[in-house]
Amino acid sequence: MANGRRGFTQTTVEGVAYYLGNESGLTHTWRDTTVVNGQEYYYAVAAYDYGPTVVQTATDEIFTFYPSENSISVSRTLRGGTILPKNVVAVRPNPKVLGYYPADLSTLTRVSGNGNGTVEVKMIDPTQIPDNHVFRITFNTDPDSVHPLAYTLTDTTTGEVIFSTGDVFDGSDGGQVGAGILPVIYTPPTVEVDTASGFGPGSTTNAELEALYTTLVFPINFRRAGFPDDITITFSNIIVDTSLGQFPLDPTPVKFRVVANSPSGDRPLEFLFFDLDGDSTLSYVPGGNREVIQVLTGPDSLLPNQRITWSIQLRNASDSTRTPTLGDVYELKLLRPFGAGDVFTFTSTGQSVSQEKVAASSDAEPYVVPNPYVGAASFEPEPFGVQGRGDRRIEFRNLAAGSTIRIYTLRGELVQTLYHDGSNAGYVAWDLRSNENLAVAPGLYIYHVDGGAAGTHIGKFAIIK
């Protein structure tokens, strides 16, 4: 809730997160920007169906059921209490106490990993944010999967795993919430070719290569030997390797070498090569056909054509294309989803009240709303189960925590003493009843606020029938 100033300032209600479905862990949040300070609001979460189902007959349409939703049954007891079902909450927005510091989350720090995507954290419920705790986001993976299965939020200060089943990776706000924190994560659904791929510095060729993923056996999210590793093709002017044979292709001596840049070190990769002009390297061949290097990954027990992963060929094949040779090195760089090696951390700051800030805010005087009180206040509840006027309410606002408010008549008689409960709410409500539980008379009243470090304040307000 944002701080208001005087009168019926519009504020914002936020920080209520609803979990819809225990299995999915999805979270839906909504921010109300139209509320008025002091007014009590009820917010409900309800499931609904679209209805109706239409059955078409020869002469008419029959509605098999109509739209419906969960019941929302807020009720009150004869003694004035309110009964809320489990899908309803009551909220009364108001300013915070003097010296209040809101909760905050630091910018994320990437500790390790080279997965691609974005990670953010949003504060959903400030009241649950712990102070000076370090949190860690990691990713749960399967040894055979490129894409992560889920992500985990851990409070490293306490060692508590907040949750380990976050599975929303599309960058939306529908993920899981824990400790008042919502991680918002985007990572690509699979491996993508980085636009930074190409020949490195020092290469003299003007050739441009394109790499296309293709396989008859392995889905693109299947992790295996050589995939999803970056690949380096080093060209030479002499024979340095030999391609595999696969009908109708024979093993061919070639002037290049294909290497996977795996986390454990570089490893040679096998490949097939369509050498149409017999020069043992990737070059332009007139007539429309293109030479292709087909890079193989996965177990050797499969046939070569079942292991084809990348088909690499010239993109700008023409008479002016200079054939890659000694000194030309092509780098196929991949953008991979987040994985087990990707770790992010951030620090939380809980909401607090600073006495130094209270002292610095001593010029922010307490005030009364509404003033004057003319017959009623807009935030008073409707009379229920009572005879006569019903509940009345004014509020003393802009208070320091633990403040004491004393209300006097103009003759100096003490009418009522109110105490702030020490919470972060910057107001105290008064029901316009004296310390003898009698309704006060219309007139002008004096109030004295003892705010401790915030100092004292004397003001006045009027009650008009």
N, C-alpha and C positions, 0 to 999 in steps of 0.2 A: 504494500500500500504506500502510495506516495504521500509526502507531507503536504498538508494544506495550510492556508494562512487564516484569514478571518471569514466569518460567514459560512455559507454553504458552498465551499470550494469543491469543485469536481476533482476527484482523485482516481486512482487506478487500483483495482483489486486484482491481485495476481498471487501465484504461489500455491494454488490448490491443484494438485495433480491427481487425476483419476486413472486407475488401472482397470482396463476393460479386458477381462479374460486372463486367468491365472497362467494358462499354458502359453499364450502368445506373448504376454508381458508388454503389450502395446500400451502406450501412454498417449492420451489426448489432453491438450491444455487449451484453455481459452482465457483471454484477458479482457476484462470489462473496463472500458475507459469512460463510462457514462455515470458512474456512481457519485453520490453526494456524501460528504463527511457527516457522520453521526447516524445516518440511516442504516437500519439493519436490512440485509438482503439474504435471501435463500437461493442457493444454487443446487441444482439437481442433475444427476446423470441418469439418462433413461435410454434403454434400448427400444427400438421401434422397427416395425416392418413397413414395407411400402404399400402392400395391398393395393388394389384387390387383384385376385386372380380371376381372369375372365374366361368363361366357357362360352363359346359361340354356338348357338343353336340355329335351327333353320329360320326362326322368326325373331330371336332376341339374344341379348347378352346376359349371362347369369354371373353375378358377383359371388364367388365362393367364400370370401371373407373380406373384411374392411380393414383399413389401416388401424394399427393399435400400437400402444407403447406401455412401458412399465408404469405402474401407479406411482404417483408422487403425493403422499398423504402426510403433510405437515399438520399437526394438531396441537391443541393447547388443553391443559388441565384446568379445572375450575379454580385452582389456586394460582393460576397464572403461569405455570411452567409450560415449556414447549417440548413436544415430542417429535424428534426428527427420525425418519427412517434412515437406513444405512447408506442410501444413495443421495442424501441431502446434507448440506452443511450450511451453517449460519455465519455471516460475515458482517462486521460493522466497521467500515473504513474510517480512519481518523489519523491525525498527525502523530508522529513519534515523539518520544520524550526529548527534551533538550540534551544535546551532547550525543545523540544517537549516531552510530556508524553502521551502515548497512553491511550485510554479508557480501563477500566478494570471492571470485575465483581468479587465479592468476592465469597468465598466458601459458599455454602448453609448451613443454620442452621435449623435443625428440631425443630420447636417450640412445636409441640404437635402431638399426633396421634400414632397409632401402625400399620398402614397399611404397606403392604410389597411392595417393588419395589425400583426404583432408580429415582432420579431427578437431572438433570443437567441444566445449562443454557449456551447458546452459544451467542457470540456477532456477529450479522450479519451486522449491520451498525453502526460503531463506532461514526459517526457524530450525531446519534440520542441519544446516551447514555447520560443521565443527570448526573450531578456531585453530589455526596453525597446524593443520594436518596435511600430509603429503599423500596424494592419490596417484595410482598408476593404472594405465589402460594397456592391456596386453591382448593378444589375439590367440584364440584356440584353433588349432589346425589339425588336420588328418595327414598322416605321412603321404597319402596318395593324392591329396587335394591341393591345388594351387590356391584356390579361394578359401579364406578362413571360414570356419563353421560358426564361430561366435566370438564375442569379445568379453573381457572380464574387467570389472572395476574393483580395485583393491585399495583399502585404506592402509597404506604402509606404516603409518604411525601406530596403529593398533594391531596390524596384521590381519584385520578382518576382510574377507572377501565379500564385498557388498552384493555383487551378483556376477554370474559367469555365463549367462545365457543371452546376452544381447545379440540380436541377429538382424538388425535393420542397418543395411550398408548403403542405402541409396541417398544419404544426406538429408533425409527428412527428420522431422521432430517426433516421429512415432516410436522411438526406441524405448528402452527400459530406463527407469528412474531408480536411483538409490542414494540415500543420504541427502536427499533434496537436489541431486545432480543428474542432469540428462546429458549423456554423451551423444553428440551428433557426428556420425561417421559416414564418410563416402569413400568407397574404394571400388575400382572398376570390377565388373562381374567376371572378368577373365584377363588373360595376358593381352597387351596391346603393343604394337610396334611403336617405339619412340621416334618422333620426328627428327631427333638428333642423330639417328642412324645415318651412316654414310662413310665415305673415305676420310681417313684422318689427315691431320696436318703432315705435309711432306709428300703426299701422294701427287703424282703428276698426271694421272689419267683424268679425263673429263667425263668418264662413264658414271652413270647413276644407276644404282641397283634397286630393285624392289623385291621384298620378301613377302610371300603369301603363305599363311598357315594352311596345311592340308594334311589329312590323315584318313586312312580307311579303318583304323582300329581304335585309336586313342581319342577320347574327347579332349577338348582344349584345356579343361581344368584338371586333367590327370597328370600328376607329378611323376616324373620318371628320370632315368639317367639321361642327362643332356638337356632336359626341359624342366623349368623355363629359364635356362641359362642364357646370358648374352653370348653371342657367337662372333668370333674373329676369323675372317678369311684373309690370309696373307698370300699375296701373289709373288711369283718369282719369274725369272727368265730361263730357269732350268727345271727339269722334272724333280719334284720333291715329294710326291705322294701318288697313290693309285686309287681310282674309284672302284667300287664293288661292281660285280657283274650281275645282271638280272635280265633275263630274256626280254627284249631282243638286244640288250646292251651287253657288251663284253667289258671286263675290267680294262680301265684306260689309264695309262700314266698321265699325270696332270702336273701343271706348273703352279699349283696353289695348295694350300693346306687349310683345313677347317678345324677350329678348336673351340670347345665350349669353355666359357669362363665361369666355372662352378665355384661355390663358396670354399670348397676344399682344394682348389687349385685348377689350373688349366688341364683339359683332357681332350685328346684328339677325337674327332667324330668321323664316323663313316659316312659315305655319300654315294649317290649315283650321279653320273654326268653324261648329258647328251652333247657330245662333241661332234657337231655337224660338219665342221670344216677340217678336222684332224689336226688342229694346232695345239691341242692339249691345254687350252685355257678358255676362259669365258670371253667370247668375242662376237662382234657383229657379223651376221651371215646374211647376205642379200637374198631376197626372195620371200620374205615374210615369216619364215620359221625362226625360232629363237633357241639358243642354247640355254640349258637349265642345269643348275646345281641343285640336286635334291638331297637335303641334309637329313640324316637318319638319327633317331633317338630311340630309347627303350631297349628291351632285352635282345640279345643276339639270337635267341631261339626263334624269333619270328622271321618271316621272309622279309627281304629288303623293302619290297613295295608295301608291306604292312607297317613299316617303321618310318615312312616318309613324313617329315614334320614341316620343313620349310622348303619351298620352291623359290630359288633365287635366280633372277634373270636381269638382263639389261632393260632399264626403263626407257632410255634415250638411244635405242639402237638405230644407227645411221652410218653413212660413209665417213662422217666426221668424228665418230666415236673412237677414242684412242684406247686400244686394248690394255686392260690392267696388266702390269708387269712388275719387275723388281722394284721395291720401295712403295708399292701401293697396298694399303691395308684397309679392308672394309670392316666396319664395326656394326653388327646388328644389335642394337640396344633395345631392351624390352622394358615396358612398364608393367610391373607385377602388382597384384593386390597385396594388401597387408598380410603379413604372416607371423610365424612364431618369433622371429627376431625383431619385430617392430614393437617398441616400448615408448610410451608417452607418459610424462608426469606433469602434475600441476599441484599448486598449493591452495588451500581454502582458508578464508578468513571469516570467522563467525561474526554475527552482529554483536555490537557492544555499545556501551555508553562510556564516554570519556569525560571525566570530571574537569579536565583542562578545557575541553570544548564547551562544557556547561558554563564554566566561568567566563569564557570568551563570548558566550551567548547571553550574558546577563542583560543586554539591552533588548532582548526579545521578550516582551512583556506577556504575561498570561492574559487571557481574555475570555469573555463569556459569550456563548452562542445558544439561543438567539438573545440579542440584547437591543431593544427591550423584548421581553417575553409577552406577546400579545395574544392571550387566549389559548394558544397552543404552539407547539413546535412541529415542524413538518416530519421530524423523525420519531415522533411518539407513536407507540403501537395503538391499534384500534382497541376500544374497550371490549373485554370479553369476560363473561361470567361475573361481572361486578355491577353494582348500582352506582349511579352518579357519573362523575366526570371521568373516572378511569385514571390510568397512569399518566403522570406529567414528567417532563424531563428537560433539563438544560444541561449544558456541558461547560466545564472549565477546561480550557485548552492551553497549549504551549507551556506545559508544565515540565519540571524536572522530576526525575524518578524519586519517589519517597516524599513528595511535597505534602504539606498540610494546608488545607484550605479552611478558614474560619469565616462564617457568614454572620453579619451583625445587622441589626436594625439601625436606623439613623440615631437612635438614643443610646446606642452602644450595647444593646442586649444581644448576647450570643444566641443565634438561632440554630445553627448546626455546625458540626465539625466533620470535614471529609478528609480522607487519607488516600493518597496515591498508593497503589499496591506494589510499587517497585518494578512493575513490568515495563516493556518498551512502549506501551501505549501512552501517548502524551496527553491524556485527558482523564478527567474524573466526572462522572455523571451525578446529578442531584435530582431527586424526585420531587423537589419543592415541598418537602415535609420537614418539620422542625425536629429537634432532638427528643421531643415528646411525642413524635409520630403524628403531629397535627398538620393539616394543610396550612401553608403560610398565607398571609393576607397579601392582597395587591399593595404595591408601594415601591419605594426606593430602598435598596439594600447596599451595604458595604461589605466587601470581601477582602480578606487578607491572606496572601499566599506566602508561606515560608518554604522556599525552594532550596534550602541548604546552600551549596556552593553557588547556586544561581541567584542567591540573594532573596530579598523580600519584595512584595509588590502589594499595593493597595489600589483597589478599583471599586467601581459601583455598577449596579445593573438595576433594571426596573422590571417589575411584574405588573402587567396590565390585564384586567379581565377582558 
